Amino acid sequence: MCYEQTVTELEIDSLLLDSLQIQLGMTKETYGFNGILGVDFMIKSGLIIDFKQRMTFKN
């Protein structure tokens, strides 16, 4: 089961995003992890993953 909700603000470390749609579900017991950061998060935050270098955020 999964619930979808829009949060007004999401803060991760020094990154602050506003109006982000998230899906909530039971993943810890079933799959062993707390959550997934998807492509929508990557696009909104400007996240770039360069597997030869490292993960960076575009300004």
WOGIWO-V14475 format. One record per residue. N is the residue number from 0. RES is the residue in one small letter. SS is DSSP state (a for helix, b for strand, c for the rest). NEAR is the number of other C-alpha atoms within 12 Angstrom. Layout:
N;RES;SS;NEAR / N;RES;SS;NEAR
This chain:
0;m;c;9 / 1;c;b;11 / 2;y;b;11 / 3;e;b;12 / 4;q;b;14 / 5;t;b;15 / 6;v;b;16 / 7;t;b;13 / 8;e;b;15 / 9;l;b;20 / 10;e;b;15 / 11;i;b;12 / 12;d;c;7 / 13;s;c;9 / 14;l;b;19 / 15;l;b;17 / 16;l;b;23 / 17;d;b;17 / 18;s;b;17 / 19;l;b;24 / 20;q;b;21 / 21;i;b;24 / 22;q;b;20 / 23;l;b;18 / 24;g;b;18 / 25;m;c;16 / 26;t;c;15 / 27;k;a;12 / 28;e;a;10 / 29;t;a;11 / 30;y;a;11 / 31;g;c;10 / 32;f;c;12 / 33;n;c;13 / 34;g;c;17 / 35;i;c;18 / 36;l;c;20 / 37;g;c;15 / 38;v;a;16 / 39;d;a;17 / 40;f;a;25 / 41;m;a;20 / 42;i;a;17 / 43;k;a;22 / 44;s;a;26 / 45;g;c;18 / 46;l;b;20 / 47;i;b;19 / 48;i;b;16 / 49;d;c;11 / 50;f;c;8 / 51;k;c;8 / 52;q;c;8 / 53;r;c;10 / 54;m;b;13 / 55;t;b;16 / 56;f;b;17 / 57;k;c;14 / 58;n;c;10
